[in-house]
Amino acid sequence: MRSWPVRICATLLIPFLILTAAPARASADPSAPGAYPVGYADVSVSASGRSFGARVYYPATSAGNGTAVASGQFPVTAFGHGFFQSISKYASLGSHWASWGTITIMPTSQGGLFPSHSAFADDLNAALTWMVSQNSTSGSRFNAHVRTNRLGLSGHSMGGGASVLAAARNSSVRTVTNLAAAETNPSAKAAAATTAVPMQLVAGSNDTVAGPSGHQIPIYNAKLAPKQLRTIVGGFHCGFTDSGGIGCDSGSISRATQQAITRRVTTTWLLHYLHDDTTQYDAVWGTSARNDPAVQFLGVQ
């Protein structure tokens, strides 16, 4: 028979073993890559009467083009590019979100000199609809891998404004997080006033292209709660992209620093709202978020 001291020690040891065996996600750095290798695939989207190309980044069994999707079902976020910008400029962010378990689809549509903001919003929603359909499509690499009731929207600049338009039109969307969202035609500000889902607007304080005062703050003010405006101190418009170009601005922090902050702020938001990770509350709404020296906080739950 086991002695009492041994039994007591075993009893005390069990909780310790449980704690040490638990996943370390809550304490992991959300600006660093997550646990999943990242796969990607270029796809042809056909949904809701729309057709266009897109790239999908997803949690995979191994990194690379067309590799198998990791075991499990994952939320989806549709991301809209900026005006006249290639989706390749957002590869690092799409890959990052996928490494943390969020499938990210980036439409290539509306990339010319005369894009339709309204059509781009519809394309973002069509991308989500297409991803949901893949969950039950035999032979699709995403078959049985899509968490169909956890859908998000995002984008940069024009694409950020379009994500607000899209959210106002799609009752299946659970949350929005976007970067330097620009006012659009039709108005993203007006659309925000009718959008009830939690929305995070990420801005750069030094943005001279679509800065907070003329773009994100009006959208924020019009938005119904819950809403949040996180302004990266020293951040700039092109700091949200992987490389610059003609007409780009600059900030008082480096692109690498701004992108690390962007990954951290948006990843915790997606984990909180699409992955139901309650351990992210402090980073999203709590003391850590409100006292972050790198990111100004404005928000209402």
C-alpha positions in Angstrom: 0.0 0.0 0.0 1.3 3.5 -0.9 2.3 5.5 2.2 0.6 8.7 3.1 3.6 10.9 2.4 3.9 9.4 -1.0 0.2 9.9 -1.7 0.3 13.5 -0.5 3.3 14.3 -2.7 1.6 12.7 -5.7 -1.5 14.8 -5.0 0.5 18.0 -4.8 2.4 17.1 -7.9 -0.6 16.6 -10.2 -1.6 20.2 -10.4 2.0 21.2 -11.1 2.2 18.7 -14.0 -1.1 20.0 -15.4 0.1 23.6 -15.3 3.5 22.8 -16.9 1.9 20.7 -19.6 -0.6 23.4 -20.6 0.0 25.4 -23.8 2.1 28.5 -23.3 0.1 30.7 -25.7 -1.0 33.2 -23.1 2.6 34.1 -22.2 3.9 33.9 -25.8 4.9 37.1 -27.6 2.1 37.8 -30.2 4.5 39.9 -32.3 6.6 36.7 -32.8 5.5 33.8 -35.1 2.9 31.5 -33.6 3.0 27.7 -33.3 1.9 26.8 -36.8 4.0 26.5 -40.0 2.4 28.7 -42.7 1.1 27.4 -46.0 -0.2 29.5 -48.8 -2.2 29.0 -52.0 -3.3 31.2 -54.8 -7.0 30.5 -55.5 -9.8 31.6 -57.7 -12.8 32.9 -55.7 -16.3 32.5 -57.1 -19.0 33.5 -54.7 -22.0 35.8 -54.3 -21.9 36.6 -58.0 -18.2 37.7 -57.9 -15.0 36.2 -59.3 -11.4 37.2 -58.6 -8.1 35.8 -57.6 -6.8 35.7 -54.0 -4.0 34.4 -51.9 -4.8 32.4 -48.8 -2.3 32.0 -45.9 -3.2 29.2 -43.5 -2.0 27.1 -40.6 -0.2 24.1 -42.2 1.5 20.9 -41.4 4.6 22.3 -43.0 5.6 25.6 -44.5 5.2 26.3 -48.2 3.0 26.5 -51.3 0.0 24.2 -51.2 1.0 22.2 -48.2 -1.6 20.4 -46.1 -3.7 22.4 -43.7 -3.0 21.7 -40.0 -5.4 19.6 -38.0 -8.4 21.4 -36.7 -10.8 24.2 -37.7 -9.7 27.8 -37.9 -11.3 31.3 -38.0 -11.0 33.3 -41.3 -10.2 36.9 -41.9 -10.5 38.6 -45.3 -7.9 41.4 -45.8 -8.2 44.3 -48.3 -5.1 45.9 -49.8 -4.4 49.6 -50.1 -5.0 51.8 -53.1 -2.8 50.6 -56.1 -1.0 48.1 -53.8 -0.1 44.5 -54.4 -1.2 42.0 -51.8 2.5 40.9 -51.7 3.1 44.0 -49.6 1.1 42.4 -46.8 2.6 38.9 -47.0 4.3 39.2 -43.6 1.1 40.1 -41.8 -1.0 37.4 -43.6 1.7 34.8 -42.7 1.9 36.0 -39.1 -1.9 35.7 -38.5 -1.8 32.2 -40.1 1.0 31.1 -37.8 -1.3 32.0 -34.9 -4.2 30.0 -36.3 -6.2 32.5 -38.4 -6.7 31.7 -42.1 -6.2 34.9 -44.0 -7.5 35.5 -47.5 -6.4 38.5 -49.6 -8.3 39.4 -52.7 -6.3 40.8 -55.6 -9.3 42.6 -57.0 -9.8 46.4 -57.3 -6.1 46.9 -57.8 -6.2 49.5 -60.6 -6.2 53.3 -60.7 -10.0 53.5 -60.5 -11.2 51.0 -57.9 -14.7 50.7 -56.6 -14.8 50.9 -52.8 -18.2 49.4 -52.8 -17.2 46.5 -55.0 -14.1 45.9 -52.9 -16.3 45.6 -49.8 -18.4 43.0 -51.7 -15.3 41.2 -52.7 -14.1 40.9 -49.1 -17.5 39.5 -48.1 -17.4 37.1 -51.1 -14.0 35.9 -50.0 -15.4 35.0 -46.6 -18.4 33.3 -48.3 -16.1 31.3 -50.5 -13.9 30.2 -47.5 -17.0 29.1 -45.6 -18.1 27.0 -48.7 -14.7 25.3 -48.8 -15.4 23.8 -45.4 -17.9 21.5 -47.0 -16.4 21.2 -50.4 -15.1 17.7 -51.1 -11.6 17.7 -52.4 -10.8 21.3 -51.1 -7.7 21.5 -49.0 -9.9 23.5 -46.6 -12.6 20.9 -46.3 -13.5 20.5 -42.6 -10.8 23.1 -41.6 -12.9 26.3 -41.5 -14.5 27.6 -38.3 -17.5 29.0 -40.2 -19.0 31.0 -37.4 -15.7 32.9 -36.6 -15.2 35.4 -39.5 -13.3 38.7 -39.5 -12.5 41.6 -41.7 -9.4 43.7 -42.1 -7.4 45.8 -44.5 -5.1 48.7 -45.0 -6.0 52.2 -46.1 -8.6 51.8 -48.9 -8.9 48.2 -47.9 -9.4 49.2 -44.3 -12.2 51.5 -45.2 -13.7 48.8 -47.4 -13.6 46.4 -44.4 -15.9 48.8 -42.5 -18.3 48.9 -45.5 -18.1 45.1 -45.7 -18.9 44.7 -42.0 -22.0 46.8 -42.3 -23.3 44.5 -45.0 -22.4 41.1 -43.5 -24.2 39.9 -40.4 -21.9 36.8 -40.3 -18.8 38.9 -39.5 -17.8 38.7 -35.9 -15.1 41.5 -35.7 -13.0 44.0 -37.6 -9.4 45.0 -37.2 -7.8 47.3 -39.8 -4.8 49.5 -40.5 -4.9 53.2 -41.3 -8.5 52.8 -42.6 -9.3 55.5 -45.1 -12.6 57.2 -45.7 -14.3 55.7 -48.7 -17.1 56.3 -51.2 -19.6 55.2 -50.0 -18.6 56.5 -46.6 -16.9 54.2 -44.2 -17.8 56.7 -41.5 -21.5 56.3 -42.3 -21.2 52.5 -42.4 -19.5 52.5 -39.0 -22.5 54.1 -37.5 -24.6 51.0 -38.4 -22.0 48.4 -37.4 -22.3 46.8 -34.0 -19.5 44.2 -34.1 -16.3 45.0 -32.1 -14.0 47.1 -34.3 -10.3 47.9 -33.8 -8.8 50.8 -35.8 -5.0 50.8 -35.8 -3.4 54.2 -36.8 0.0 55.8 -37.1 0.5 59.1 -35.4 2.8 60.3 -38.2 0.6 59.1 -41.1 0.5 61.9 -43.7 -1.5 59.9 -46.3 -4.6 58.8 -44.3 -3.9 60.1 -40.8 -6.0 59.7 -37.7 -7.6 63.1 -37.6 -9.1 63.0 -41.1 -9.8 59.2 -41.3 -9.7 56.9 -38.3 -11.0 59.3 -35.7 -14.2 60.2 -37.7 -14.8 56.5 -38.2 -14.2 55.8 -34.6 -16.5 58.6 -33.4 -19.3 57.3 -35.6 -18.9 53.6 -34.6 -21.1 52.0 -32.1 -19.4 50.4 -29.1 -17.5 48.2 -28.7 -14.8 50.1 -30.5 -11.1 50.9 -30.2 -8.6 53.2 -31.8 -4.9 52.2 -31.2 -2.5 54.8 -32.5 1.1 53.7 -32.9 3.4 56.5 -31.7 5.6 57.5 -34.6 3.9 55.2 -37.0 3.4 56.1 -40.6 1.1 55.0 -43.5 3.6 52.9 -45.4 4.9 51.4 -42.2 2.0 49.0 -42.4 3.3 47.5 -45.6 6.3 45.3 -46.2 8.0 47.8 -48.5 7.6 51.4 -49.6 7.0 53.0 -53.0 6.1 56.3 -54.8 4.3 58.7 -52.6 5.2 56.9 -49.3 5.6 58.8 -46.1 7.9 58.1 -43.1 7.7 58.2 -39.4 9.9 58.5 -36.3 10.0 54.7 -35.8 11.3 52.1 -38.3 9.1 50.0 -40.5 10.3 46.9 -38.6 9.3 48.4 -35.2 5.9 49.5 -36.5 5.2 46.1 -38.0 6.1 44.3 -34.8 3.7 46.5 -32.9 1.0 46.0 -35.5 1.4 42.2 -35.3 1.2 42.4 -31.5 -1.9 44.6 -31.3 -3.9 42.9 -34.1 -3.0 39.3 -33.2 -4.2 39.7 -29.6 -7.4 41.2 -31.0 -8.0 38.3 -33.3 -7.2 35.8 -30.6 -9.6 37.5 -28.2 -12.5 37.8 -30.7 -12.1 35.0 -33.2 -10.4 32.3 -31.1 -12.3 33.1 -27.8 -9.0 33.4 -26.0 -10.0 35.1 -22.7 -6.4 35.3 -21.6 -5.9 38.1 -24.2 -8.3 40.5 -22.4 -5.6 42.5 -20.6 -3.7 43.0 -23.9 -6.9 44.1 -25.7 -8.9 46.1 -23.1 -7.1 46.0 -19.8 -4.3 47.8 -18.0 -1.6 46.6 -20.4 -3.5 48.0 -23.4 -4.3 51.3 -21.8 -0.8 51.9 -20.5 1.2 50.8 -23.5 3.8 53.5 -24.2 4.1 52.5 -27.8 0.4 52.7 -28.7 -2.1 55.3 -27.6 -5.4 53.9 -26.4 -8.9 55.1 -27.1 -11.7 52.6 -26.6 -15.2 51.9 -25.3 -16.6 48.5 -24.6 
